[in-house]
Amino acid sequence: MVATRVMLDESEIPTQWYNVAADMPNPPAPPLGPDGKPVSPEQMLAIFPGPLLEQEMSAARWIDIPEPVREVYRLWRPTPLCRALRLEKALGTPAKIFYKYEGVSPAGSHKPNTSVPQAYFNKISGINRLSTETGAGQWGSALAFAGQMFGLEVRVYMVKVSYHQKPYRRSMMQTWGAEVYASPTDMTQAGRNVLAQHPDSPGSLGIAISEAVEEAASRKDTNYALGSVLNHVLLHQTVIGLEAKKQFAKIGEYPDMVFAPCGGGSNFAGIAFPFFADKAAGKNVRLVAVEPTSCPTLTRGVYAYDFGDASGYTPLMLMYTLGHDFMPPSIHAGGLRYHGDSPLVSQLCKEGLVEALAVPQLATFEAGVQFARTEGIIPAPESSHAIRACIDEALRCKQTGEPKTLLFNLSGHGHFDMASYDRYLAGQLEDYEYPREAIEASLAKLPKVA
């Protein structure tokens, strides 16, 4: 009998996170200050607690997961590894398709894997309040949940277009006790500056990050929490891939290719980085980051130092970027609209060790609907990017006869994204490929680094 759900016991939740920096052929490039010199830990302590900064800069391969974090993880972890047999049959492919289902978390996505340890490390460092941004609302929901678990106040700056597109994400955050504001707001200087120039601005993650960082830097009782991009965030997400490797071992399988959506990079890193450890040791496995054609950071951006936010409050990071003042279109994959990408993911992509591809919006929703109608789970639009790429590869296997084993990260369910599905089913969505001239105009404003 073919196993369709591979489960682990609670005792098999990883006890350590995996740090990909230990296996990279070249050390990660340091973040820089406005003077072009590496940022000191003291500068970062203004918005991050010491334990997270240690993780951010660590080169150790394994970093222990504190027991209070594992205790909260046990509310939903380990998550299932599933075989998509019905999808395979519908496609007529010889490929085996597996997915790691992160939608079983309280917030309905993979994001609590990092929000929980971030809340914990802030709490033990004497911080009682966090500020953050959110795009589609998955990260804001996750941090609101984690704040409640450890008794922290949470304020969320939610990208305005998503604030209106996804009201129930906002309701989730508020149910868990968080304050939620549509960004840009008039509560910060960064927000006021944007509104003065663009009163009808739909917002962007870069703007929302500026607002959240500004607030954290101006209040001693508040730290900033980020849902993607930074090294420590990607580190925490590796519980996904570490569990998946144990689950594949149980059934004597191993993926030929691993797919995941990629906006800031935590989704992709979470499932792919633990397999990169095998790749670095000589295993033949392909790791594919999938992004929207409307926000093509890895596939059409440039590899350069840039700010992580729209106002230049953050350090400069070496990454693939579309320019920090890039204004993404109001597509419905709200979590994949960041102007840059994780420095770690970017470096691995630059060095040819991981792959990237972009898929259009309509094909993404088509894949999400096909998955829902075969496997039953309605995926988040972000997750559907990985499903699209995985289906395309399975169809190539149908043509070639290759019996590949494919894995993708089903990073969240789409129960709070049904307005997006409504528009797709009504034929009201359209593909949008970001114009080259608009990208070039944004890239022309990249900071000059000596």
Backbone torsions as a table, in degrees:
resi	resn	phi	psi	omega
1	MET	NA	129.0	-178.0
2	VAL	-74.3	129.4	178.6
3	ALA	-72.1	125.5	178.1
4	THR	-102.7	-20.0	176.7
5	ARG	-136.6	119.2	178.7
6	VAL	-105.4	119.0	-174.1
7	MET	-112.1	155.1	171.6
8	LEU	-117.3	157.9	173.9
9	ASP	-81.7	158.1	178.5
10	GLU	-56.7	-31.2	-179.5
11	SER	-67.1	-14.7	-178.3
12	GLU	-96.1	4.2	171.1
13	ILE	-57.7	133.2	-178.4
14	PRO	-53.3	143.7	176.6
15	THR	-97.5	-8.6	178.1
16	GLN	-139.7	149.8	170.9
17	TRP	-89.6	153.9	178.0
18	TYR	-99.9	130.1	-178.7
19	ASN	-104.7	107.7	-175.4
20	VAL	-64.0	-22.5	-178.7
21	ALA	-57.5	-27.5	-178.4
22	ALA	-68.6	-23.4	-175.9
23	ASP	-113.0	5.0	177.7
24	MET	-76.2	138.5	-179.0
25	PRO	-64.0	-26.4	177.4
26	ASN	-126.6	141.1	-179.4
27	PRO	-63.7	148.0	178.7
28	PRO	-60.9	144.0	177.4
29	ALA	-71.7	139.2	-177.3
30	PRO	-76.2	151.7	170.7
31	PRO	-69.6	147.9	-176.7
32	LEU	-116.5	152.4	172.8
33	GLY	-87.3	178.2	179.5
34	PRO	-58.5	-23.3	179.8
35	ASP	-84.6	1.4	179.5
36	GLY	82.4	4.0	179.2
37	LYS	-100.8	151.3	179.8
38	PRO	-54.8	139.5	-179.3
39	VAL	-72.6	135.7	-179.7
40	SER	-83.3	154.9	175.8
41	PRO	-56.5	-34.9	-179.0
42	GLU	-61.0	-36.9	179.0
43	GLN	-66.8	-36.9	-178.2
44	MET	-76.1	-22.9	-179.3
45	LEU	-65.5	-12.6	178.0
46	ALA	-65.5	-25.3	-177.2
47	ILE	-130.1	-8.9	-179.9
48	PHE	-125.9	148.2	175.6
49	PRO	-77.4	157.7	-177.3
50	GLY	-53.8	-47.6	-177.3
51	PRO	-59.6	-36.2	178.7
52	LEU	-72.4	-34.4	176.9
53	LEU	-65.9	-37.5	176.5
54	GLU	-60.9	-42.0	178.2
55	GLN	-67.1	-39.0	-179.2
56	GLU	-58.9	-36.3	-174.2
57	MET	-103.0	1.4	-174.2
58	SER	-74.2	146.3	172.7
59	ALA	-111.2	4.7	179.3
60	ALA	-67.6	141.5	-178.1
61	ARG	-70.4	-37.4	-175.9
62	TRP	-124.5	135.5	179.3
63	ILE	-128.5	126.6	-174.2
64	ASP	-63.6	141.1	173.9
65	ILE	-93.6	118.9	-178.9
66	PRO	-60.6	147.3	-178.0
67	GLU	-60.5	-38.3	176.7
68	PRO	-60.9	-30.0	176.5
69	VAL	-72.0	-45.4	178.5
70	ARG	-62.3	-32.4	178.8
71	GLU	-63.3	-41.9	176.6
72	VAL	-72.6	-39.3	175.9
73	TYR	-51.2	-35.6	-175.9
74	ARG	-65.1	-11.1	174.3
75	LEU	-63.4	-26.3	179.9
76	TRP	-142.5	-16.3	-179.7
77	ARG	-95.1	152.8	-1.6
78	PRO	-71.0	151.5	177.4
79	THR	-94.9	154.9	-174.9
80	PRO	-75.3	147.5	165.5
81	LEU	-101.3	123.6	-172.2
82	CYS	-117.7	146.1	173.7
83	ARG	-97.4	125.3	-177.2
84	ALA	-88.9	65.2	-175.7
85	LEU	-62.7	-39.7	-178.6
86	ARG	-68.2	-36.9	176.5
87	LEU	-67.2	-42.7	177.2
88	GLU	-56.1	-45.7	-178.7
89	LYS	-63.7	-42.3	-179.6
90	ALA	-63.9	-34.5	-179.8
91	LEU	-81.7	-20.8	-176.8
92	GLY	66.9	35.3	-174.7
93	THR	-101.6	146.6	172.3
94	PRO	-79.5	-7.2	-179.5
95	ALA	-71.4	149.6	171.0
96	LYS	-98.0	128.2	-177.5
97	ILE	-113.5	122.7	176.7
98	PHE	-119.0	152.7	172.7
99	TYR	-140.8	144.7	175.0
100	LYS	-95.7	119.6	-171.3
101	TYR	-98.9	103.6	-179.5
102	GLU	-92.0	-1.5	-179.0
103	GLY	-72.5	-2.2	180.0
104	VAL	-83.1	-2.8	178.9
105	SER	-71.2	160.5	178.8
106	PRO	-54.1	-36.3	-179.7
107	ALA	-85.8	-5.6	177.2
108	GLY	81.4	14.4	-179.8
109	SER	-150.8	-179.0	178.9
110	HIS	-76.2	-11.6	-169.8
111	LYS	-60.9	-32.5	178.5
112	PRO	-62.2	-16.3	177.3
113	ASN	-57.9	-29.0	177.4
114	THR	-109.0	-28.2	-180.0
115	SER	-64.3	-35.7	-179.3
116	VAL	-65.5	-52.6	177.1
117	PRO	-64.8	-33.5	177.8
118	GLN	-63.8	-43.1	177.5
119	ALA	-63.7	-42.7	-179.4
120	TYR	-61.4	-49.6	-177.1
121	PHE	-66.6	-32.3	174.1
122	ASN	-67.9	-41.5	-178.7
123	LYS	-61.4	-47.0	-177.9
124	ILE	-73.3	-10.8	176.4
125	SER	-94.8	6.3	175.3
126	GLY	88.4	12.0	179.0
127	ILE	-95.1	135.7	-177.6
128	ASN	-119.3	5.8	-176.1
129	ARG	-147.4	138.2	179.9
130	LEU	-127.9	144.7	170.9
131	SER	-118.8	148.3	-179.8
132	THR	-158.4	175.3	174.1
133	GLU	-117.4	165.8	171.2
134	THR	-152.9	146.5	178.4
135	GLY	-94.1	-85.2	-179.2
136	ALA	-73.8	-13.5	178.8
137	GLY	106.0	-8.1	-179.3
138	GLN	-65.1	-44.6	-178.9
139	TRP	-69.5	-43.6	178.7
140	GLY	-59.2	-41.0	177.7
141	SER	-62.9	-43.8	-178.3
142	ALA	-63.8	-41.7	-179.4
143	LEU	-71.6	-36.1	176.1
144	ALA	-60.0	-43.9	177.4
145	PHE	-61.1	-48.6	-178.0
146	ALA	-64.7	-38.0	176.9
147	GLY	-59.7	-40.1	179.1
148	GLN	-66.6	-35.5	-179.6
149	MET	-65.5	-31.8	-175.5
150	PHE	-117.5	12.9	174.0
151	GLY	71.7	38.3	179.3
152	LEU	-109.8	141.8	170.3
153	GLU	-75.8	144.2	-178.1
154	VAL	-133.7	130.6	172.6
155	ARG	-118.5	129.7	-174.6
156	VAL	-117.8	126.3	170.6
157	TYR	-96.1	108.6	-174.9
158	MET	-101.5	128.3	-179.9
159	VAL	-49.4	128.0	-168.7
160	LYS	-55.8	-42.6	-177.8
161	VAL	-62.3	-37.7	177.9
162	SER	-75.0	-33.6	177.1
163	TYR	-54.3	-39.0	-179.6
164	HIS	-88.7	-33.0	179.7
165	GLN	-70.7	-33.3	-169.9
166	LYS	-128.4	67.2	-175.6
167	PRO	-63.8	-27.3	-176.8
168	TYR	-77.5	-22.7	168.9
169	ARG	-63.3	-42.5	177.4
170	ARG	-60.7	-42.2	179.1
171	SER	-62.2	-37.9	177.1
172	MET	-59.9	-47.4	-179.4
173	MET	-59.7	-44.3	-178.6
174	GLN	-68.3	-34.3	176.5
175	THR	-61.4	-36.7	176.9
176	TRP	-85.2	8.1	171.0
177	GLY	96.0	5.0	-178.1
178	ALA	-84.6	151.8	168.3
179	GLU	-88.7	137.8	-177.0
180	VAL	-130.5	130.5	-179.9
181	TYR	-130.6	142.7	178.6
182	ALA	-77.6	119.3	-177.5
183	SER	-98.1	135.0	11.8
184	PRO	-80.2	144.6	178.3
185	THR	-111.1	175.2	173.3
186	ASP	-98.9	15.8	-176.5
187	MET	-89.4	-15.1	-179.5
188	THR	-129.1	160.0	177.4
189	GLN	-66.0	-38.2	178.7
190	ALA	-59.9	-44.6	179.6
191	GLY	-66.1	-42.1	-180.0
192	ARG	-63.8	-36.7	178.7
193	ASN	-63.2	-42.3	179.7
194	VAL	-66.3	-45.6	-177.5
195	LEU	-65.0	-31.1	178.7
196	ALA	-65.0	-34.3	-179.6
197	GLN	-91.8	-33.4	-176.7
198	HIS	-136.8	81.3	-176.8
199	PRO	-57.2	-27.9	-178.9
200	ASP	-101.8	22.4	-177.5
201	SER	-55.3	130.8	176.5
202	PRO	-77.1	-7.8	-179.6
203	GLY	86.2	168.8	176.5
204	SER	-156.0	163.9	176.8
205	LEU	-62.8	-35.8	178.4
206	GLY	-60.0	-41.7	178.7
207	ILE	-68.0	-46.0	-178.3
208	ALA	-63.0	-36.7	176.1
209	ILE	-62.6	-43.7	178.7
210	SER	-56.7	-44.0	-178.6
211	GLU	-65.1	-44.6	-178.0
212	ALA	-67.9	-40.5	179.3
213	VAL	-67.0	-42.4	178.5
214	GLU	-57.8	-44.3	-179.5
215	GLU	-64.5	-45.1	-178.6
216	ALA	-63.2	-39.6	-178.5
217	ALA	-70.4	-22.1	-176.2
218	SER	-96.7	-2.9	-178.4
219	ARG	-130.4	126.8	-179.3
220	LYS	-69.2	-24.2	-177.3
221	ASP	-88.0	1.2	-172.0
222	THR	-123.9	134.2	170.0
223	ASN	-114.8	165.7	-179.4
224	TYR	-101.3	141.2	176.6
225	ALA	-125.1	132.7	-176.1
226	LEU	-116.8	139.7	-174.2
227	GLY	-92.0	-3.4	-178.7
228	SER	-160.9	-169.1	168.9
229	VAL	72.7	-57.9	-171.9
230	LEU	-74.6	156.7	-174.1
231	ASN	-58.5	-44.0	-176.1
232	HIS	-67.6	-29.1	178.1
233	VAL	-67.7	-46.4	179.0
234	LEU	-64.1	-36.8	177.1
235	LEU	-55.4	-50.0	-176.5
236	HIS	-62.4	-32.3	-176.9
237	GLN	-72.8	-12.7	-175.8
238	THR	-67.1	-7.3	173.2
239	VAL	-57.7	-27.7	-178.6
240	ILE	-64.1	-57.4	-178.1
241	GLY	-67.5	-34.7	178.6
242	LEU	-62.9	-42.6	175.6
243	GLU	-64.8	-43.2	-178.0
244	ALA	-58.9	-39.8	179.4
245	LYS	-63.4	-40.7	176.3
246	LYS	-63.2	-39.4	-177.4
247	GLN	-70.2	-40.2	176.2
248	PHE	-63.1	-39.2	179.6
249	ALA	-61.6	-33.9	-179.7
250	LYS	-63.4	-31.2	-176.9
251	ILE	-109.7	8.4	176.6
252	GLY	68.0	32.3	179.7
253	GLU	-118.8	166.0	174.8
254	TYR	-157.3	136.2	-176.4
255	PRO	-74.5	142.3	170.1
256	ASP	-81.4	-32.3	-179.7
257	MET	-139.8	143.2	177.7
258	VAL	-123.7	127.0	-178.8
259	PHE	-117.1	145.3	172.6
260	ALA	-155.5	149.5	173.2
261	PRO	-61.9	152.9	179.6
262	CYS	-141.1	115.8	172.9
263	GLY	-114.6	-75.7	173.5
264	GLY	-93.8	-21.8	174.0
265	GLY	122.9	-14.2	-174.2
266	SER	-70.2	-35.3	179.7
267	ASN	-62.0	-50.7	179.2
268	PHE	-64.0	-49.2	-177.3
269	ALA	-60.4	-38.2	-175.9
270	GLY	-57.1	-42.5	-179.2
271	ILE	-93.7	-31.2	-171.8
272	ALA	-86.6	-36.8	-173.0
273	PHE	-59.3	-43.6	177.9
274	PRO	-60.5	-30.0	175.4
275	PHE	-77.2	-25.4	175.5
276	PHE	-63.0	-32.5	177.3
277	ALA	-57.6	-39.7	177.6
278	ASP	-70.4	-39.7	179.0
279	LYS	-61.4	-42.5	179.2
280	ALA	-64.0	-26.0	179.4
281	ALA	-89.8	4.3	175.0
282	GLY	110.1	-1.2	179.8
283	LYS	-72.6	140.0	179.8
284	ASN	-89.3	93.4	177.6
285	VAL	-138.5	134.5	-179.7
286	ARG	-98.8	135.3	-176.9
287	LEU	-119.1	118.6	-169.3
288	VAL	-121.5	119.1	175.7
289	ALA	-92.5	129.9	-174.0
290	VAL	-117.4	124.9	-177.3
291	GLU	-127.1	167.5	178.0
292	PRO	-79.1	147.4	175.6
293	THR	-65.6	-19.6	-179.1
294	SER	-82.9	-13.1	177.0
295	CYS	-141.5	66.9	-166.9
296	PRO	-86.5	65.7	-172.8
297	THR	-61.1	-55.4	-176.5
298	LEU	-73.3	-32.3	-173.1
299	THR	-90.9	-21.3	-179.1
300	ARG	-135.1	-1.3	177.3
301	GLY	-79.6	-178.4	176.6
302	VAL	-114.7	152.0	179.8
303	TYR	-91.2	105.3	-172.6
304	ALA	-158.3	164.0	172.0
305	TYR	-73.8	131.8	178.9
306	ASP	-151.4	161.9	175.7
307	PHE	-72.1	151.3	177.1
308	GLY	-84.3	-7.9	-178.7
309	ASP	-132.2	175.8	-174.8
310	ALA	-79.5	-24.3	-173.2
311	SER	-101.4	-3.2	178.7
312	GLY	80.4	26.6	178.1
313	TYR	-81.6	-28.4	-175.3
314	THR	-85.4	164.5	171.9
315	PRO	-63.4	163.9	175.4
316	LEU	-81.9	133.6	-179.5
317	MET	-121.5	141.3	176.8
318	LEU	-83.1	111.8	-173.1
319	MET	-159.1	167.7	167.5
320	TYR	-73.7	131.8	-175.6
321	THR	-144.7	152.6	172.3
322	LEU	-102.5	7.2	-177.5
323	GLY	101.0	133.2	-171.8
324	HIS	-66.2	-18.3	176.4
325	ASP	-102.4	17.1	173.3
326	PHE	-56.2	130.4	179.3
327	MET	-109.7	102.4	-174.9
328	PRO	-70.3	152.9	176.3
329	PRO	-70.9	161.8	-176.4
330	SER	-85.4	58.8	175.5
331	ILE	-75.3	172.8	-173.7
332	HIS	-93.7	-2.8	172.5
333	ALA	-87.9	68.2	-168.8
334	GLY	-57.5	-24.8	-178.1
335	GLY	-85.6	-2.1	-177.5
336	LEU	-116.6	42.5	-175.1
337	ARG	-119.9	22.9	-178.0
338	TYR	-80.7	144.2	-175.3
339	HIS	-73.0	-22.7	-177.7
340	GLY	-122.3	-165.8	178.0
341	ASP	-147.2	160.6	178.6
342	SER	-48.5	132.6	175.2
343	PRO	-56.9	-36.5	179.4
344	LEU	-67.0	-48.4	178.5
345	VAL	-62.7	-42.5	-179.1
346	SER	-60.7	-44.4	-178.6
347	GLN	-64.8	-42.6	178.9
348	LEU	-65.3	-35.3	177.0
349	CYS	-69.0	-44.2	179.1
350	LYS	-59.5	-36.9	-177.7
351	GLU	-86.9	4.1	175.5
352	GLY	76.1	18.3	-176.9
353	LEU	-93.2	-21.5	169.8
354	VAL	-129.1	161.6	-176.8
355	GLU	-111.3	160.5	176.4
356	ALA	-139.4	143.1	172.3
357	LEU	-145.8	156.6	-179.2
358	ALA	-116.2	141.1	179.7
359	VAL	-126.7	147.6	-178.3
360	PRO	-79.2	162.9	-172.5
361	GLN	-63.8	-46.4	-175.7
362	LEU	-65.6	-42.3	178.0
363	ALA	-64.4	-32.1	178.1
364	THR	-65.2	-48.2	179.1
365	PHE	-66.9	-35.8	176.8
366	GLU	-58.3	-43.6	178.4
367	ALA	-65.8	-40.4	179.2
368	GLY	-62.5	-41.0	178.6
369	VAL	-68.0	-42.2	178.7
370	GLN	-61.4	-41.1	178.0
371	PHE	-64.0	-44.5	-179.8
372	ALA	-61.4	-37.8	-176.1
373	ARG	-79.7	-14.3	176.6
374	THR	-105.1	-44.4	-174.8
375	GLU	-99.8	-13.0	174.2
376	GLY	93.2	-25.3	-177.6
377	ILE	-88.4	127.6	174.1
378	ILE	-84.0	114.0	-174.9
379	PRO	-83.2	152.7	170.4
380	ALA	-61.7	147.0	178.6
381	PRO	-54.4	-35.4	177.6
382	GLU	-59.5	-48.4	-178.2
383	SER	-61.7	-31.7	-177.1
384	SER	-65.0	-19.7	174.8
385	HIS	-63.9	-43.6	177.7
386	ALA	-67.7	-38.1	178.4
387	ILE	-62.0	-41.7	179.3
388	ARG	-58.9	-49.3	-177.9
389	ALA	-65.2	-37.8	180.0
390	CYS	-67.7	-43.1	177.3
391	ILE	-61.2	-43.1	180.0
392	ASP	-60.3	-40.8	178.5
393	GLU	-68.5	-39.0	177.7
394	ALA	-62.3	-36.4	177.5
395	LEU	-70.6	-32.4	173.8
396	ARG	-65.3	-38.7	176.8
397	CYS	-62.8	-34.4	176.9
398	LYS	-61.7	-38.8	-179.9
399	GLN	-72.6	-38.7	-174.5
400	THR	-92.9	-18.7	-177.3
401	GLY	82.8	8.0	-179.2
402	GLU	-74.5	127.6	178.6
403	PRO	-89.0	57.8	-177.5
404	LYS	-67.2	155.1	171.5
405	THR	-104.9	120.2	-174.7
406	LEU	-114.7	140.7	178.8
407	LEU	-130.4	135.3	171.2
408	PHE	-133.9	158.1	178.8
409	ASN	-91.8	109.2	171.9
410	LEU	-85.2	85.4	-164.5
411	SER	-75.6	-10.4	178.6
412	GLY	-177.1	157.8	175.7
413	HIS	-86.6	163.6	-176.4
414	GLY	-104.0	23.1	-175.3
415	HIS	-63.1	-25.0	179.3
416	PHE	-102.1	14.0	-178.6
417	ASP	-120.6	20.9	-172.8
418	MET	-69.5	-22.7	174.7
419	ALA	-62.2	-34.9	177.0
420	SER	-66.6	-43.9	177.4
421	TYR	-65.0	-36.8	176.6
422	ASP	-55.9	-47.2	-178.2
423	ARG	-67.1	-38.1	177.9
424	TYR	-64.1	-48.2	-177.4
425	LEU	-65.7	-26.5	178.5
426	ALA	-87.3	1.5	179.6
427	GLY	73.0	25.2	-175.5
428	GLN	-99.7	-0.6	176.2
429	LEU	-97.5	155.0	177.7
430	GLU	-141.9	156.8	176.8
431	ASP	-74.1	147.6	179.7
432	TYR	-142.8	116.7	175.8
433	GLU	-105.1	120.0	-172.5
434	TYR	-61.4	129.5	-175.5
435	PRO	-63.1	138.5	179.4
436	ARG	-58.3	-39.6	-177.6
437	GLU	-66.7	-32.8	177.9
438	ALA	-69.1	-39.5	176.8
439	ILE	-63.2	-44.1	-178.9
440	GLU	-63.9	-36.9	178.6
441	ALA	-64.3	-39.6	178.4
442	SER	-70.9	-40.3	-179.1
443	LEU	-67.8	-24.0	179.1
444	ALA	-64.3	-17.9	-178.3
445	LYS	-99.4	13.1	177.6
446	LEU	-60.1	142.9	178.4
447	PRO	-64.8	146.5	178.7
448	LYS	-85.9	124.7	-179.8
449	VAL	-119.6	127.0	-178.8
450	ALA	-66.9	NA	NA
